[in-house]
Amino acid sequence: GGRSGGDAALSEDVRRMASRLSRLESWHASAQAEIASARNLAEDTRSCTLAAKRAEERVTALEGCHKTLEAQFMELLSLDDRLAGEHRAFNSRMQTLAATSRRKASEEGEGAGGGEGAAKEVTVRLNSLCE
């Protein structure tokens, strides 16, 4: 009978060991799943970090483009102002020329009537340039 008691104790130990082994295998599988999940998360984080870095680089590039465009716009405004000034000066010269032409036409009209039509045509053309 002593042997059968020893066999029963051994059998109980084997059952407990098998149960522990089963729990350890379950924990191991659980831990592997957690590790895989953490690796995926780390990869996602790296991807997001790279995407954020690329976005920052694009923002910096766009800011540079914006500054360049602003400078070109200011240059265009300056050119526009200069052109408007030159246009006013041109109109002023044309009006002076038209007035001189009218005065000469009226002076010539008092003397000889032949040149009056041509002088009026020049005056009309000069006036249309000034508009």
VOLUMBA-649956 format. One record per atom (N, C-alpha, C, O): residue in one letter; atom name; y, z, x. Coordinates in pm, 1 decimal. Layout:
BEGIN
{guke "A" "CA" {Y Z X}}
...
This chain:
BEGIN
{guke "G" "N" {-120.4 0.0 79.3}}
{guke "G" "CA" {0.0 0.0 0.0}}
{guke "G" "C" {124.4 0.0 82.0}}
{guke "G" "O" {229.6 -41.7 33.5}}
{guke "G" "N" {116.9 47.5 211.1}}
{guke "G" "CA" {238.8 50.4 292.8}}
{guke "G" "C" {290.0 -86.7 325.1}}
{guke "G" "O" {409.9 -109.9 340.6}}
{guke "R" "N" {195.4 -176.5 334.6}}
{guke "R" "CA" {235.0 -313.6 369.0}}
{guke "R" "C" {305.2 -380.8 252.3}}
{guke "R" "O" {401.1 -455.7 271.0}}
{guke "S" "N" {257.9 -354.2 134.5}}
{guke "S" "CA" {320.3 -418.3 19.0}}
{guke "S" "C" {462.6 -365.9 -1.9}}
{guke "S" "O" {548.8 -440.0 -49.1}}
{guke "G" "N" {488.4 -239.5 32.5}}
{guke "G" "CA" {625.0 -187.2 24.6}}
{guke "G" "C" {714.6 -252.2 126.2}}
{guke "G" "O" {831.1 -279.3 97.3}}
{guke "G" "N" {663.7 -277.8 243.8}}
{guke "G" "CA" {740.1 -346.1 348.3}}
{guke "G" "C" {769.1 -489.2 310.0}}
{guke "G" "O" {878.2 -540.5 335.0}}
{guke "D" "N" {671.3 -553.4 249.3}}
{guke "D" "CA" {690.9 -692.3 204.1}}
{guke "D" "C" {799.6 -698.9 95.9}}
{guke "D" "O" {881.0 -791.1 92.2}}
{guke "A" "N" {797.7 -598.8 8.8}}
{guke "A" "CA" {897.6 -597.4 -98.5}}
{guke "A" "C" {1037.2 -577.2 -40.4}}
{guke "A" "O" {1132.8 -639.9 -86.1}}
{guke "A" "N" {1049.6 -490.4 59.8}}
{guke "A" "CA" {1179.4 -465.6 123.7}}
{guke "A" "C" {1226.4 -591.3 195.2}}
{guke "A" "O" {1344.1 -626.9 188.1}}
{guke "L" "N" {1135.6 -658.1 263.4}}
{guke "L" "CA" {1168.6 -781.8 334.8}}
{guke "L" "C" {1212.3 -888.7 235.0}}
{guke "L" "O" {1309.2 -961.1 257.5}}
{guke "S" "N" {1140.2 -896.8 126.4}}
{guke "S" "CA" {1172.0 -993.9 21.8}}
{guke "S" "C" {1311.6 -966.2 -36.6}}
{guke "S" "O" {1387.0 -1059.8 -63.1}}
{guke "E" "N" {1345.6 -839.5 -56.5}}
{guke "E" "CA" {1479.1 -800.7 -106.3}}
{guke "E" "C" {1586.6 -838.6 -5.1}}
{guke "E" "O" {1692.7 -887.8 -43.3}}
{guke "D" "N" {1560.2 -816.2 123.6}}
{guke "D" "CA" {1654.5 -853.6 230.5}}
{guke "D" "C" {1677.0 -1005.0 231.4}}
{guke "D" "O" {1789.7 -1052.5 245.7}}
{guke "V" "N" {1570.0 -1077.4 216.2}}
{guke "V" "CA" {1580.1 -1225.6 215.8}}
{guke "V" "C" {1663.8 -1270.8 97.2}}
{guke "V" "O" {1747.6 -1360.0 110.3}}
{guke "R" "N" {1641.1 -1208.6 -19.9}}
{guke "R" "CA" {1718.2 -1244.9 -138.8}}
{guke "R" "C" {1867.4 -1214.3 -117.7}}
{guke "R" "O" {1953.6 -1295.4 -151.5}}
{guke "R" "N" {1896.6 -1095.4 -61.0}}
{guke "R" "CA" {2037.4 -1059.2 -34.7}}
{guke "R" "C" {2100.5 -1156.2 66.2}}
{guke "R" "O" {2215.1 -1198.2 50.0}}
{guke "M" "N" {2025.5 -1190.2 168.2}}
{guke "M" "CA" {2076.3 -1283.8 270.0}}
{guke "M" "C" {2102.3 -1421.4 207.3}}
{guke "M" "O" {2203.1 -1485.8 236.6}}
{guke "A" "N" {2011.2 -1465.1 121.7}}
{guke "A" "CA" {2025.7 -1595.3 54.8}}
{guke "A" "C" {2149.5 -1592.9 -35.1}}
{guke "A" "O" {2223.7 -1690.8 -42.3}}
{guke "S" "N" {2170.9 -1480.4 -103.4}}
{guke "S" "CA" {2287.4 -1467.4 -190.4}}
{guke "S" "C" {2416.1 -1471.3 -107.3}}
{guke "S" "O" {2512.3 -1539.2 -143.3}}
{guke "R" "N" {2416.3 -1397.4 4.7}}
{guke "R" "CA" {2533.7 -1397.5 94.0}}
{guke "R" "C" {2559.9 -1537.6 148.3}}
{guke "R" "O" {2674.0 -1583.7 153.2}}
{guke "L" "N" {2453.1 -1603.6 188.4}}
{guke "L" "CA" {2465.0 -1738.9 243.1}}
{guke "L" "C" {2525.2 -1832.8 138.7}}
{guke "L" "O" {2608.9 -1917.3 170.7}}
{guke "S" "N" {2482.2 -1817.4 15.7}}
{guke "S" "CA" {2533.3 -1900.9 -93.1}}
{guke "S" "C" {2683.3 -1876.7 -111.8}}
{guke "S" "O" {2761.0 -1971.0 -127.2}}
{guke "R" "N" {2723.8 -1746.1 -110.2}}
{guke "R" "CA" {2867.1 -1714.9 -122.9}}
{guke "R" "C" {2946.4 -1772.0 -5.0}}
{guke "R" "O" {3054.8 -1827.2 -23.5}}
{guke "L" "N" {2891.4 -1758.2 117.3}}
{guke "L" "CA" {2959.9 -1811.2 236.9}}
{guke "L" "C" {2975.7 -1963.1 228.6}}
{guke "L" "O" {3080.3 -2017.1 264.4}}
{guke "E" "N" {2872.1 -2031.1 181.4}}
{guke "E" "CA" {2880.3 -2177.3 166.9}}
{guke "E" "C" {2988.1 -2214.3 64.9}}
{guke "E" "O" {3061.2 -2311.7 83.0}}
{guke "S" "N" {2997.2 -2136.1 -41.5}}
{guke "S" "CA" {3098.0 -2160.5 -144.2}}
{guke "S" "C" {3238.9 -2140.0 -87.1}}
{guke "S" "O" {3328.9 -2221.3 -108.4}}
{guke "W" "N" {3255.5 -2027.8 -13.0}}
{guke "W" "CA" {3386.5 -2002.0 49.7}}
{guke "W" "C" {3421.9 -2111.5 150.6}}
{guke "W" "O" {3536.5 -2155.3 159.8}}
{guke "H" "N" {3319.3 -2154.7 226.5}}
{guke "H" "CA" {3340.7 -2258.9 326.5}}
{guke "H" "C" {3389.7 -2388.7 259.4}}
{guke "H" "O" {3484.4 -2451.8 306.3}}
{guke "A" "N" {3325.1 -2426.3 151.7}}
{guke "A" "CA" {3364.8 -2547.5 78.0}}
{guke "A" "C" {3507.0 -2532.0 24.6}}
{guke "A" "O" {3587.4 -2625.0 29.1}}
{guke "S" "N" {3535.7 -2412.0 -26.0}}
{guke "S" "CA" {3669.0 -2381.9 -77.0}}
{guke "S" "C" {3773.0 -2393.8 35.0}}
{guke "S" "O" {3879.1 -2453.4 16.1}}
{guke "A" "N" {3741.7 -2337.1 150.5}}
{guke "A" "CA" {3833.2 -2340.7 264.8}}
{guke "A" "C" {3855.3 -2484.9 312.2}}
{guke "A" "O" {3967.3 -2522.9 346.4}}
{guke "Q" "N" {3747.8 -2564.8 314.0}}
{guke "Q" "CA" {3761.4 -2706.0 354.5}}
{guke "Q" "C" {3853.1 -2781.3 258.6}}
{guke "Q" "O" {3934.6 -2863.0 301.4}}
{guke "A" "N" {3839.7 -2753.6 128.7}}
{guke "A" "CA" {3925.6 -2819.0 29.2}}
{guke "A" "C" {4071.1 -2778.4 51.5}}
{guke "A" "O" {4161.2 -2861.9 43.6}}
{guke "E" "N" {4094.0 -2649.1 79.5}}
{guke "E" "CA" {4230.9 -2601.6 106.6}}
{guke "E" "C" {4288.7 -2667.4 231.0}}
{guke "E" "O" {4405.8 -2705.4 233.6}}
{guke "I" "N" {4205.1 -2680.6 334.9}}
{guke "I" "CA" {4249.4 -2743.5 460.1}}
{guke "I" "C" {4287.9 -2889.8 433.9}}
{guke "I" "O" {4391.4 -2936.4 481.6}}
{guke "A" "N" {4204.8 -2961.5 358.4}}
{guke "A" "CA" {4233.8 -3102.2 325.0}}
{guke "A" "C" {4364.5 -3111.3 246.7}}
{guke "A" "O" {4446.6 -3199.6 271.5}}
{guke "S" "N" {4383.0 -3019.6 152.1}}
{guke "S" "CA" {4505.1 -3017.9 72.5}}
{guke "S" "C" {4626.9 -2992.0 161.3}}
{guke "S" "O" {4731.0 -3055.8 145.6}}
{guke "A" "N" {4612.8 -2897.4 254.9}}
{guke "A" "CA" {4723.2 -2866.2 346.6}}
{guke "A" "C" {4755.1 -2985.8 435.9}}
{guke "A" "O" {4871.8 -3013.9 463.5}}
{guke "R" "N" {4651.3 -3056.0 481.0}}
{guke "R" "CA" {4673.8 -3175.7 564.6}}
{guke "R" "C" {4749.5 -3283.0 485.8}}
{guke "R" "O" {4841.3 -3346.6 537.5}}
{guke "N" "N" {4709.1 -3301.7 359.5}}
{guke "N" "CA" {4778.9 -3399.5 274.0}}
{guke "N" "C" {4924.9 -3360.8 255.6}}
{guke "N" "O" {5014.3 -3445.1 262.2}}
{guke "L" "N" {4947.4 -3232.4 232.5}}
{guke "L" "CA" {5083.8 -3182.5 215.3}}
{guke "L" "C" {5165.9 -3205.4 342.2}}
{guke "L" "O" {5281.5 -3247.1 336.4}}
{guke "A" "N" {5103.8 -3177.3 456.9}}
{guke "A" "CA" {5173.3 -3198.2 584.5}}
{guke "A" "C" {5207.9 -3346.5 603.5}}
{guke "A" "O" {5316.6 -3379.5 650.9}}
{guke "E" "N" {5115.8 -3434.7 566.7}}
{guke "E" "CA" {5141.0 -3579.1 578.5}}
{guke "E" "C" {5253.6 -3621.9 484.4}}
{guke "E" "O" {5340.8 -3699.9 522.8}}
{guke "D" "N" {5251.5 -3570.9 361.6}}
{guke "D" "CA" {5358.9 -3599.8 265.8}}
{guke "D" "C" {5493.1 -3551.3 320.0}}
{guke "D" "O" {5594.7 -3619.8 307.9}}
{guke "T" "N" {5491.8 -3432.8 379.8}}
{guke "T" "CA" {5615.1 -3376.5 435.8}}
{guke "T" "C" {5668.2 -3465.1 547.8}}
{guke "T" "O" {5788.2 -3491.0 556.1}}
{guke "R" "N" {5576.2 -3511.8 635.2}}
{guke "R" "CA" {5618.2 -3602.8 744.4}}
{guke "R" "C" {5678.2 -3730.8 687.8}}
{guke "R" "O" {5781.5 -3778.3 735.1}}
{guke "S" "N" {5612.0 -3786.6 585.3}}
{guke "S" "CA" {5663.6 -3910.2 522.7}}
{guke "S" "C" {5803.1 -3887.4 465.1}}
{guke "S" "O" {5893.1 -3969.3 483.3}}
{guke "C" "N" {5819.8 -3774.7 395.3}}
{guke "C" "CA" {5951.1 -3744.0 336.1}}
{guke "C" "C" {6057.2 -3725.2 443.3}}
{guke "C" "O" {6170.8 -3770.1 428.2}}
{guke "T" "N" {6019.1 -3658.5 551.6}}
{guke "T" "CA" {6113.7 -3636.0 661.4}}
{guke "T" "C" {6157.2 -3769.2 722.2}}
{guke "T" "O" {6275.4 -3790.0 749.3}}
{guke "L" "N" {6061.0 -3859.2 743.4}}
{guke "L" "CA" {6094.7 -3992.1 798.0}}
{guke "L" "C" {6184.0 -4069.5 702.0}}
{guke "L" "O" {6281.3 -4132.9 742.9}}
{guke "A" "N" {6148.9 -4063.4 571.9}}
{guke "A" "CA" {6230.3 -4134.3 471.7}}
{guke "A" "C" {6372.1 -4077.4 469.5}}
{guke "A" "O" {6469.2 -4152.5 459.8}}
{guke "A" "N" {6384.0 -3945.7 478.4}}
{guke "A" "CA" {6517.3 -3883.5 479.0}}
{guke "A" "C" {6595.5 -3926.6 602.4}}
{guke "A" "O" {6715.5 -3952.7 594.0}}
{guke "K" "N" {6528.6 -3934.0 716.1}}
{guke "K" "CA" {6595.7 -3976.8 840.4}}
{guke "K" "C" {6644.5 -4120.9 827.2}}
{guke "K" "O" {6756.7 -4153.2 866.4}}
{guke "R" "N" {6559.1 -4207.1 771.4}}
{guke "R" "CA" {6599.9 -4347.6 751.3}}
{guke "R" "C" {6718.0 -4355.6 654.5}}
{guke "R" "O" {6810.1 -4434.8 674.7}}
{guke "A" "N" {6714.9 -4273.3 549.7}}
{guke "A" "CA" {6825.6 -4273.2 452.7}}
{guke "A" "C" {6955.5 -4228.2 520.4}}
{guke "A" "O" {7061.5 -4285.7 495.9}}
{guke "E" "N" {6947.0 -4126.5 604.7}}
{guke "E" "CA" {7066.8 -4080.6 677.5}}
{guke "E" "C" {7121.5 -4190.6 767.2}}
{guke "E" "O" {7242.7 -4210.4 775.6}}
{guke "E" "N" {7031.1 -4262.4 834.4}}
{guke "E" "CA" {7073.9 -4372.7 920.8}}
{guke "E" "C" {7143.7 -4481.4 839.5}}
{guke "E" "O" {7244.5 -4537.3 882.9}}
{guke "R" "N" {7089.5 -4510.9 721.3}}
{guke "R" "CA" {7152.3 -4612.6 634.0}}
{guke "R" "C" {7289.5 -4566.7 587.1}}
{guke "R" "O" {7383.7 -4645.8 581.7}}
{guke "V" "N" {7300.6 -4437.1 552.8}}
{guke "V" "CA" {7430.3 -4383.4 509.9}}
{guke "V" "C" {7531.9 -4397.2 622.3}}
{guke "V" "O" {7645.9 -4437.3 598.9}}
{guke "T" "N" {7490.6 -4364.0 744.9}}
{guke "T" "CA" {7580.4 -4375.8 860.1}}
{guke "T" "C" {7623.8 -4521.1 879.6}}
{guke "T" "O" {7741.0 -4549.0 904.8}}
{guke "A" "N" {7527.6 -4613.2 867.7}}
{guke "A" "CA" {7560.3 -4755.4 882.6}}
{guke "A" "C" {7657.0 -4801.0 773.2}}
{guke "A" "O" {7752.4 -4873.9 800.2}}
{guke "L" "N" {7631.5 -4757.1 648.8}}
{guke "L" "CA" {7718.9 -4795.2 537.5}}
{guke "L" "C" {7859.3 -4737.2 554.2}}
{guke "L" "O" {7958.3 -4802.0 520.0}}
{guke "E" "N" {7867.4 -4615.0 606.6}}
{guke "E" "CA" {7999.3 -4555.4 631.2}}
{guke "E" "C" {8075.7 -4638.1 733.9}}
{guke "E" "O" {8196.2 -4659.4 720.1}}
{guke "G" "N" {8004.8 -4685.1 837.6}}
{guke "G" "CA" {8067.3 -4771.5 937.9}}
{guke "G" "C" {8118.1 -4901.0 876.0}}
{guke "G" "O" {8229.1 -4945.4 905.6}}
{guke "C" "N" {8036.1 -4961.6 789.8}}
{guke "C" "CA" {8077.9 -5084.9 720.5}}
{guke "C" "C" {8201.5 -5057.8 635.2}}
{guke "C" "O" {8294.4 -5138.5 631.1}}
{guke "H" "N" {8201.4 -4943.5 567.3}}
{guke "H" "CA" {8313.6 -4908.6 480.1}}
{guke "H" "C" {8442.2 -4895.5 561.2}}
{guke "H" "O" {8547.4 -4943.9 519.5}}
{guke "K" "N" {8433.7 -4830.1 677.2}}
{guke "K" "CA" {8552.4 -4815.1 762.3}}
{guke "K" "C" {8603.5 -4951.0 809.0}}
{guke "K" "O" {8724.0 -4976.1 810.9}}
{guke "T" "N" {8509.9 -5038.7 846.9}}
{guke "T" "CA" {8547.6 -5173.6 890.2}}
{guke "T" "C" {8616.8 -5248.1 776.9}}
{guke "T" "O" {8719.7 -5312.3 797.9}}
{guke "L" "N" {8559.6 -5239.3 655.2}}
{guke "L" "CA" {8618.9 -5306.9 539.6}}
{guke "L" "C" {8757.4 -5251.2 508.0}}
{guke "L" "O" {8848.7 -5326.6 474.4}}
{guke "E" "N" {8773.0 -5119.5 518.7}}
{guke "E" "CA" {8903.6 -5058.8 493.9}}
{guke "E" "C" {9006.5 -5112.3 592.2}}
{guke "E" "O" {9118.7 -5145.6 553.8}}
{guke "A" "N" {8967.8 -5120.5 720.7}}
{guke "A" "CA" {9059.8 -5170.8 823.1}}
{guke "A" "C" {9097.7 -5315.9 794.2}}
{guke "A" "O" {9214.0 -5354.1 807.1}}
{guke "Q" "N" {8998.3 -5396.8 754.8}}
{guke "Q" "CA" {9026.5 -5537.4 723.4}}
{guke "Q" "C" {9116.1 -5548.6 600.6}}
{guke "Q" "O" {9203.7 -5634.9 594.7}}
{guke "F" "N" {9094.0 -5460.9 502.4}}
{guke "F" "CA" {9176.4 -5462.1 382.0}}
{guke "F" "C" {9321.6 -5428.0 417.2}}
{guke "F" "O" {9414.2 -5492.4 367.8}}
{guke "M" "N" {9341.4 -5326.5 502.8}}
{guke "M" "CA" {9477.0 -5289.4 542.8}}
{guke "M" "C" {9543.8 -5406.1 617.6}}
{guke "M" "O" {9662.7 -5432.8 600.5}}
{guke "E" "N" {9465.0 -5473.7 699.6}}
{guke "E" "CA" {9516.6 -5590.3 772.3}}
{guke "E" "C" {9558.4 -5699.8 674.5}}
{guke "E" "O" {9662.4 -5763.2 692.0}}
{guke "L" "N" {9476.2 -5721.7 571.2}}
{guke "L" "CA" {9509.7 -5822.4 469.1}}
{guke "L" "C" {9636.9 -5785.0 393.5}}
{guke "L" "O" {9720.6 -5870.8 365.6}}
{guke "L" "N" {9651.0 -5655.8 360.2}}
{guke "L" "CA" {9773.4 -5611.3 292.0}}
{guke "L" "C" {9895.4 -5639.0 378.6}}
{guke "L" "O" {9998.7 -5684.7 329.7}}
{guke "S" "N" {9882.2 -5611.0 507.4}}
{guke "S" "CA" {9992.4 -5634.1 600.6}}
{guke "S" "C" {10026.6 -5783.6 607.2}}
{guke "S" "O" {10143.6 -5822.0 605.0}}
{guke "L" "N" {9922.1 -5866.9 615.4}}
{guke "L" "CA" {9944.2 -6012.3 618.6}}
{guke "L" "C" {10008.6 -6059.5 488.8}}
{guke "L" "O" {10096.8 -6145.3 489.9}}
{guke "D" "N" {9963.7 -6002.5 376.4}}
{guke "D" "CA" {10018.5 -6038.8 246.3}}
{guke "D" "C" {10168.1 -6005.1 240.0}}
{guke "D" "O" {10248.8 -6084.6 191.8}}
{guke "D" "N" {10203.5 -5885.4 289.9}}
{guke "D" "CA" {10345.3 -5845.7 293.5}}
{guke "D" "C" {10425.7 -5942.7 379.2}}
{guke "D" "O" {10534.1 -5986.4 340.7}}
{guke "R" "N" {10370.7 -5975.6 496.5}}
{guke "R" "CA" {10441.0 -6067.1 587.2}}
{guke "R" "C" {10458.8 -6204.8 522.3}}
{guke "R" "O" {10565.4 -6265.9 530.8}}
{guke "L" "N" {10352.0 -6251.9 457.3}}
{guke "L" "CA" {10357.3 -6382.8 390.9}}
{guke "L" "C" {10460.7 -6381.4 278.7}}
{guke "L" "O" {10535.7 -6477.6 262.0}}
{guke "A" "N" {10464.8 -6272.2 201.4}}
{guke "A" "CA" {10563.7 -6261.2 93.1}}
{guke "A" "C" {10705.0 -6265.4 151.2}}
{guke "A" "O" {10793.3 -6330.3 95.1}}
{guke "G" "N" {10726.6 -6196.6 262.9}}
{guke "G" "CA" {10858.2 -6199.4 328.7}}
{guke "G" "C" {10895.6 -6339.5 373.8}}
{guke "G" "O" {11008.8 -6384.1 354.9}}
{guke "E" "N" {10798.8 -6408.8 433.8}}
{guke "E" "CA" {10825.3 -6545.7 478.8}}
{guke "E" "C" {10852.0 -6636.9 359.3}}
{guke "E" "O" {10935.6 -6726.9 367.5}}
{guke "H" "N" {10781.8 -6614.3 248.9}}
{guke "H" "CA" {10802.0 -6694.4 128.3}}
{guke "H" "C" {10943.4 -6673.3 72.8}}
{guke "H" "O" {11010.7 -6768.5 33.2}}
{guke "R" "N" {10987.1 -6545.9 70.8}}
{guke "R" "CA" {11123.8 -6517.7 23.6}}
{guke "R" "C" {11227.3 -6586.2 114.5}}
{guke "R" "O" {11325.2 -6642.9 66.0}}
{guke "A" "N" {11205.0 -6580.6 245.5}}
{guke "A" "CA" {11298.9 -6643.6 339.3}}
{guke "A" "C" {11300.8 -6795.2 319.0}}
{guke "A" "O" {11406.6 -6857.8 324.1}}
{guke "F" "N" {11181.7 -6854.1 295.8}}
{guke "F" "CA" {11172.7 -6998.7 272.8}}
{guke "F" "C" {11248.8 -7035.9 144.8}}
{guke "F" "O" {11325.8 -7132.0 143.7}}
{guke "N" "N" {11226.8 -6959.5 37.6}}
{guke "N" "CA" {11297.3 -6985.5 -88.3}}
{guke "N" "C" {11448.2 -6975.8 -69.6}}
{guke "N" "O" {11523.9 -7057.3 -122.3}}
{guke "S" "N" {11490.4 -6875.7 5.8}}
{guke "S" "CA" {11633.3 -6857.9 30.5}}
{guke "S" "C" {11690.9 -6979.5 104.6}}
{guke "S" "O" {11798.6 -7029.1 71.5}}
{guke "R" "N" {11616.3 -7025.9 205.5}}
{guke "R" "CA" {11663.5 -7145.8 279.6}}
{guke "R" "C" {11668.3 -7268.0 189.0}}
{guke "R" "O" {11761.6 -7348.0 195.8}}
{guke "M" "N" {11564.0 -7282.0 101.9}}
{guke "M" "CA" {11560.6 -7396.5 11.0}}
{guke "M" "C" {11678.2 -7391.2 -87.3}}
{guke "M" "O" {11739.5 -7493.7 -116.9}}
{guke "Q" "N" {11709.1 -7270.9 -137.7}}
{guke "Q" "CA" {11821.0 -7257.3 -231.2}}
{guke "Q" "C" {11953.6 -7289.7 -162.5}}
{guke "Q" "O" {12041.1 -7353.6 -221.0}}
{guke "T" "N" {11967.3 -7244.5 -37.4}}
{guke "T" "CA" {12088.1 -7276.3 40.5}}
{guke "T" "C" {12097.9 -7427.3 59.1}}
{guke "T" "O" {12204.6 -7486.5 42.8}}
{guke "L" "N" {11985.0 -7488.6 93.5}}
{guke "L" "CA" {11981.4 -7634.0 113.4}}
{guke "L" "C" {12016.3 -7707.2 -15.7}}
{guke "L" "O" {12090.6 -7805.4 -14.0}}
{guke "A" "N" {11961.5 -7658.1 -129.2}}
{guke "A" "CA" {11989.2 -7721.6 -258.2}}
{guke "A" "C" {12137.8 -7708.6 -292.7}}
{guke "A" "O" {12199.7 -7803.0 -341.9}}
{guke "A" "N" {12193.9 -7590.4 -266.2}}
{guke "A" "CA" {12336.6 -7569.9 -294.7}}
{guke "A" "C" {12421.6 -7661.9 -208.0}}
{guke "A" "O" {12517.8 -7722.0 -255.9}}
{guke "T" "N" {12385.7 -7672.7 -79.9}}
{guke "T" "CA" {12458.2 -7763.5 10.3}}
{guke "T" "C" {12447.2 -7906.8 -39.3}}
{guke "T" "O" {12544.8 -7981.8 -39.4}}
{guke "S" "N" {12324.6 -7944.1 -82.3}}
{guke "S" "CA" {12302.0 -8080.0 -131.8}}
{guke "S" "C" {12386.4 -8106.1 -256.5}}
{guke "S" "O" {12445.0 -8213.5 -270.2}}
{guke "R" "N" {12393.0 -8007.1 -348.7}}
{guke "R" "CA" {12473.8 -8023.8 -470.5}}
{guke "R" "C" {12622.4 -8038.3 -435.4}}
{guke "R" "O" {12694.6 -8120.1 -492.4}}
{guke "R" "N" {12665.1 -7954.8 -338.4}}
{guke "R" "CA" {12806.2 -7960.5 -300.4}}
{guke "R" "C" {12839.2 -8097.5 -240.0}}
{guke "R" "O" {12941.7 -8157.2 -272.9}}
{guke "K" "N" {12752.8 -8146.1 -152.7}}
{guke "K" "CA" {12777.2 -8277.3 -91.4}}
{guke "K" "C" {12773.3 -8386.8 -196.3}}
{guke "K" "O" {12852.5 -8481.0 -193.6}}
{guke "A" "N" {12677.7 -8372.2 -290.6}}
{guke "A" "CA" {12666.0 -8473.1 -395.3}}
{guke "A" "C" {12794.1 -8476.1 -478.9}}
{guke "A" "O" {12842.0 -8583.4 -515.5}}
{guke "S" "N" {12849.0 -8359.2 -508.8}}
{guke "S" "CA" {12971.3 -8357.8 -590.2}}
{guke "S" "C" {13089.2 -8411.1 -508.9}}
{guke "S" "O" {13177.2 -8477.6 -563.5}}
{guke "E" "N" {13091.0 -8381.5 -376.7}}
{guke "E" "CA" {13198.9 -8435.0 -292.0}}
{guke "E" "C" {13189.1 -8586.7 -284.1}}
{guke "E" "O" {13288.9 -8657.8 -295.4}}
{guke "E" "N" {13064.9 -8635.4 -264.3}}
{guke "E" "CA" {13045.2 -8780.5 -254.4}}
{guke "E" "C" {13070.2 -8846.6 -390.0}}
{guke "E" "O" {13116.7 -8960.4 -397.3}}
{guke "G" "N" {13038.5 -8773.2 -497.6}}
{guke "G" "CA" {13058.7 -8826.8 -632.6}}
{guke "G" "C" {13204.8 -8853.8 -660.0}}
{guke "G" "O" {13239.1 -8947.7 -731.9}}
{guke "E" "N" {13291.7 -8770.9 -602.3}}
{guke "E" "CA" {13435.5 -8794.2 -621.8}}
{guke "E" "C" {13479.2 -8919.9 -548.8}}
{guke "E" "O" {13567.2 -8993.3 -594.0}}
{guke "G" "N" {13414.3 -8943.3 -432.6}}
{guke "G" "CA" {13453.7 -9061.0 -353.7}}
{guke "G" "C" {13386.9 -9185.7 -404.0}}
{guke "G" "O" {13452.2 -9269.9 -465.6}}
{guke "A" "N" {13258.1 -9200.2 -379.8}}
{guke "A" "CA" {13184.2 -9320.8 -420.1}}
{guke "A" "C" {13072.2 -9281.2 -514.4}}
{guke "A" "O" {12992.5 -9193.2 -482.1}}
{guke "G" "N" {13064.8 -9344.4 -629.8}}
{guke "G" "CA" {12967.8 -9308.8 -734.0}}
{guke "G" "C" {12826.5 -9354.0 -705.2}}
{guke "G" "O" {12734.0 -9312.1 -774.8}}
{guke "G" "N" {12806.3 -9437.8 -605.6}}
{guke "G" "CA" {12673.2 -9496.2 -580.6}}
{guke "G" "C" {12569.2 -9394.0 -537.1}}
{guke "G" "O" {12453.4 -9404.4 -577.4}}
{guke "G" "N" {12606.9 -9295.6 -456.2}}
{guke "G" "CA" {12508.4 -9201.3 -401.8}}
{guke "G" "C" {12477.2 -9084.9 -493.3}}
{guke "G" "O" {12393.3 -9000.9 -460.8}}
{guke "E" "N" {12545.4 -9079.1 -609.9}}
{guke "E" "CA" {12530.8 -8962.2 -697.2}}
{guke "E" "C" {12387.9 -8948.5 -751.1}}
{guke "E" "O" {12335.5 -8837.2 -753.5}}
{guke "G" "N" {12323.4 -9056.4 -793.9}}
{guke "G" "CA" {12186.6 -9052.6 -847.9}}
{guke "G" "C" {12086.9 -9003.9 -744.8}}
{guke "G" "O" {12001.2 -8921.1 -775.9}}
{guke "A" "N" {12096.6 -9053.9 -622.4}}
{guke "A" "CA" {12004.8 -9013.3 -515.1}}
{guke "A" "C" {12024.7 -8866.1 -481.4}}
{guke "A" "O" {11927.4 -8793.8 -460.0}}
{guke "A" "N" {12149.2 -8821.5 -476.4}}
{guke "A" "CA" {12179.5 -8681.5 -444.6}}
{guke "A" "C" {12124.3 -8588.9 -552.5}}
{guke "A" "O" {12072.5 -8481.5 -522.0}}
{guke "K" "N" {12135.7 -8631.1 -680.0}}
{guke "K" "CA" {12082.4 -8549.2 -790.1}}
{guke "K" "C" {11930.5 -8540.0 -780.9}}
{guke "K" "O" {11872.4 -8434.7 -807.1}}
{guke "E" "N" {11866.3 -8651.4 -743.3}}
{guke "E" "CA" {11719.0 -8651.7 -729.7}}
{guke "E" "C" {11675.7 -8554.2 -620.1}}
{guke "E" "O" {11578.3 -8480.9 -638.0}}
{guke "V" "N" {11746.0 -8552.3 -508.2}}
{guke "V" "CA" {11715.3 -8458.8 -398.7}}
{guke "V" "C" {11734.5 -8315.4 -447.5}}
{guke "V" "O" {11652.5 -8228.6 -417.5}}
{guke "T" "N" {11841.0 -8289.7 -521.7}}
{guke "T" "CA" {11868.0 -8155.2 -573.7}}
{guke "T" "C" {11756.3 -8109.5 -667.6}}
{guke "T" "O" {11710.9 -7995.3 -660.2}}
{guke "V" "N" {11711.8 -8200.8 -757.2}}
{guke "V" "CA" {11604.0 -8167.9 -851.0}}
{guke "V" "C" {11476.3 -8134.9 -773.0}}
{guke "V" "O" {11406.7 -8038.7 -805.5}}
{guke "R" "N" {11445.7 -8214.7 -670.3}}
{guke "R" "CA" {11325.5 -8189.7 -589.3}}
{guke "R" "C" {11334.6 -8055.5 -517.7}}
{guke "R" "O" {11236.9 -7980.7 -514.7}}
{guke "L" "N" {11448.9 -8024.4 -460.9}}
{guke "L" "CA" {11467.6 -7897.9 -389.7}}
{guke "L" "C" {11456.2 -7779.9 -485.5}}
{guke "L" "O" {11396.8 -7677.2 -452.7}}
{guke "N" "N" {11514.3 -7796.2 -604.8}}
{guke "N" "CA" {11505.4 -7687.1 -704.9}}
{guke "N" "C" {11359.0 -7663.2 -745.2}}
{guke "N" "O" {11317.4 -7548.6 -762.1}}
{guke "S" "N" {11280.8 -7771.7 -760.7}}
{guke "S" "CA" {11141.0 -7754.8 -799.8}}
{guke "S" "C" {11060.2 -7686.7 -688.2}}
{guke "S" "O" {10964.4 -7614.8 -716.6}}
{guke "L" "N" {11097.7 -7708.7 -563.5}}
{guke "L" "CA" {11031.9 -7640.1 -452.0}}
{guke "L" "C" {11057.0 -7488.9 -455.7}}
{guke "L" "O" {10972.0 -7409.0 -416.6}}
{guke "C" "N" {11175.3 -7452.7 -503.5}}
{guke "C" "CA" {11216.0 -7311.2 -504.0}}
{guke "C" "C" {11146.8 -7231.6 -615.6}}
{guke "C" "O" {11145.0 -7108.6 -611.9}}
{guke "E" "N" {11090.6 -7301.0 -713.8}}
{guke "E" "CA" {11032.7 -7229.2 -829.1}}
{guke "E" "C" {10898.4 -7167.1 -793.7}}
{guke "E" "O" {10835.8 -7103.2 -878.2}}
